[in-house]
Amino acid sequence: SAAPQQKFATAMLEVYDNLERAVDNVPSGAADSDPLLKTFIEGVVLTENVMLNVLQSQGVKKYDAMGEKFDPNLHAALFEVPVTDGESGIVQQVIKKGFSYNERVIRPAQVGVSRKD
């Protein structure tokens, strides 16, 4: 049955999110002057990539929502972003990436969507 595999994959997404958050929260340029921090970040990125490859080998795929038209089947809108140029309903910011398992969304991308003012 696919249900236990899907449940496990969904649980592992939290681990992936934490690895990604760890890398994203390092101030820009901080690793350039600190070789230990640079090595640590490289290790976290490598772990994140290996985990993503393992998930993909089991049918889990990450999708990037940035710049896409909002689709409630793929995206969960958390907030609106006022824009003067462009159209309403376009993903402007991704808080958490979306994932599918065997072509079925197991976690919609958590996003901010444009609202034309």
C-alpha positions in Angstrom: 0.0 0.0 0.0 1.2 3.5 -0.8 -0.4 5.1 2.3 2.5 4.3 4.8 5.1 5.4 2.2 3.2 8.7 1.6 2.9 9.3 5.3 6.6 8.7 5.8 7.5 10.9 2.8 5.3 13.7 4.2 7.0 13.4 7.6 10.4 13.6 6.0 9.5 16.9 4.4 9.8 18.6 7.8 13.4 17.4 8.0 14.1 18.7 4.5 12.5 22.1 5.4 14.8 22.4 8.5 17.9 21.6 6.4 16.9 24.2 3.8 16.0 26.8 6.6 19.4 26.2 8.2 21.2 27.1 5.0 18.9 30.0 4.2 19.4 31.6 7.6 23.1 32.0 7.3 23.8 35.7 6.6 25.0 36.4 3.1 28.8 36.3 2.9 29.2 35.0 6.5 30.8 31.7 5.2 33.3 33.6 3.0 35.3 34.7 6.0 34.8 31.6 8.2 36.1 28.3 6.7 34.5 26.2 9.4 31.1 27.7 8.8 31.6 27.3 5.0 32.4 23.6 5.5 29.4 23.1 7.8 27.1 24.8 5.3 28.5 22.6 2.5 27.8 19.5 4.6 24.2 20.6 5.2 23.6 21.4 1.5 25.1 18.0 0.6 22.8 16.3 3.1 19.8 18.2 1.8 20.6 17.2 -1.8 21.1 13.5 -0.9 17.8 13.5 1.0 16.0 15.1 -2.0 17.5 12.5 -4.3 16.3 9.7 -2.0 12.9 11.2 -1.8 12.8 11.5 -5.7 13.9 7.9 -6.1 10.8 6.9 -4.1 8.4 9.0 -6.2 8.4 12.3 -4.3 9.0 15.4 -6.4 9.6 19.0 -5.3 8.0 21.7 -7.4 8.8 25.4 -7.5 5.8 27.7 -7.5 7.7 31.0 -7.9 6.2 33.1 -10.7 3.4 30.7 -11.4 -0.3 31.6 -11.6 -1.9 30.7 -8.2 -3.5 27.2 -8.4 -5.4 26.1 -5.2 -4.6 22.5 -6.1 -0.9 23.2 -5.9 -0.5 26.3 -3.7 -1.7 27.4 -0.3 -1.9 31.2 -0.2 -0.6 32.5 3.2 -0.7 36.2 2.4 -1.1 38.7 -0.4 1.7 40.9 -1.9 0.5 44.3 -3.2 1.9 45.0 -6.6 1.5 48.0 -9.0 2.9 46.2 -12.1 1.8 42.8 -13.3 -1.3 40.9 -12.6 -3.1 39.6 -9.5 -2.8 35.9 -8.5 0.9 35.3 -9.3 3.1 33.6 -6.7 5.5 36.3 -5.5 7.1 34.5 -2.6 7.5 30.8 -1.6 7.6 30.1 2.2 7.7 26.3 1.8 8.1 24.4 -1.5 5.4 22.1 -2.7 5.8 18.3 -3.0 4.0 15.6 -4.8 4.1 11.8 -4.4 3.4 9.7 -7.5 1.9 12.8 -9.2 -0.4 13.6 -6.2 0.2 16.7 -4.1 1.2 15.7 -0.6 2.0 19.3 0.5 1.0 22.4 -1.4 3.6 25.1 -1.8 3.0 27.7 0.9 3.1 31.1 -0.9 2.5 34.8 -1.0 0.3 35.8 -4.0 0.2 39.2 -5.9 -2.7 41.5 -5.5 -2.9 44.4 -8.0 -3.4 47.7 -6.2 
